[in-house]
Amino acid sequence: MTKLNEPTQPEHLDLTLDPQLKRDAAAVYQQYGMSLTTAIHLFLQQSVTDHDLPFDLELTKDQLQSELAREKATGDTQSLAAVEALWQDWKDL
């Protein structure tokens, strides 16, 4: 059990990214003096605070299909269910 005010050890998160996406995202966050690690930390913290995505989702149909295909190909089934649900919601619009 962690005691109040006792520091915890940080955990490691391993991501698989398209190299171009990583470079492009790094360039965006570099404009704000942030690393990708800091940007991801802020994204996750805001998600927890909001109990939701910290932005409005604005993917094109092609982008959403591409992400779904990537997740199926990599076996990322944990997030696949969320993408499939999102895809169904998008088709219902």
C-alpha positions in Angstrom: 0.0 0.0 0.0 1.3 3.4 -0.9 1.5 5.9 2.0 0.3 9.4 1.6 2.9 11.6 0.0 5.1 8.6 -0.7 6.6 9.0 -4.2 5.7 6.3 -6.7 7.9 4.8 -9.4 7.0 6.0 -12.9 5.8 3.3 -15.3 7.0 2.8 -18.8 4.6 3.1 -21.8 5.7 1.5 -25.1 4.0 2.9 -28.2 4.3 1.8 -31.8 4.0 4.8 -34.1 4.4 5.4 -37.8 7.8 7.2 -38.1 6.4 10.1 -40.1 3.6 10.6 -37.5 6.2 10.6 -34.7 8.3 13.3 -36.5 5.3 15.4 -37.4 3.9 15.3 -33.9 7.3 16.0 -32.3 7.6 19.1 -34.5 4.1 20.3 -33.4 4.9 19.9 -29.7 8.4 21.3 -30.1 6.8 24.6 -31.0 5.5 24.7 -27.4 8.8 23.5 -25.9 7.4 20.1 -25.2 8.7 16.6 -25.8 6.4 13.8 -27.0 6.5 12.4 -23.5 5.2 15.6 -22.0 2.5 15.9 -24.6 1.3 12.4 -24.0 1.4 12.9 -20.2 -0.8 16.1 -20.7 -3.1 14.2 -23.0 -3.6 11.4 -20.4 -4.0 13.8 -17.5 -6.6 15.9 -19.3 -8.4 12.6 -20.3 -8.6 11.6 -16.6 -9.7 15.1 -15.6 -12.5 15.2 -18.2 -13.3 11.5 -18.1 -13.3 11.7 -21.8 -11.2 12.5 -24.8 -9.7 16.0 -24.4 -10.7 17.1 -27.9 -13.5 16.7 -30.4 -12.8 13.8 -32.7 -12.5 15.0 -36.3 -11.2 12.0 -38.3 -12.1 11.5 -41.9 -13.6 8.2 -43.0 -10.3 7.2 -44.5 -8.3 8.0 -41.4 -10.7 6.0 -39.2 -10.6 3.0 -41.6 -6.8 3.2 -41.6 -6.6 3.2 -37.8 -9.0 0.3 -37.7 -6.9 -1.7 -40.2 -3.7 -0.9 -38.2 -5.1 -2.1 -35.0 -6.4 -5.3 -36.6 -2.9 -5.9 -38.2 -1.0 -5.3 -35.0 -3.4 -7.3 -32.8 -4.2 -4.3 -30.7 -7.6 -5.7 -29.7 -7.9 -3.7 -26.5 -8.4 -0.4 -28.3 -9.9 -2.1 -31.4 -13.3 -2.4 -29.6 -13.3 1.4 -28.9 -12.4 2.2 -32.6 -15.1 -0.2 -33.9 -17.7 1.4 -31.6 -16.6 4.8 -32.8 -16.8 3.7 -36.4 -20.3 2.4 -35.8 -21.3 5.8 -34.3 -19.7 7.6 -37.2 -21.7 5.4 -39.8 -24.9 6.2 -37.9 -24.5 9.9 -38.4 
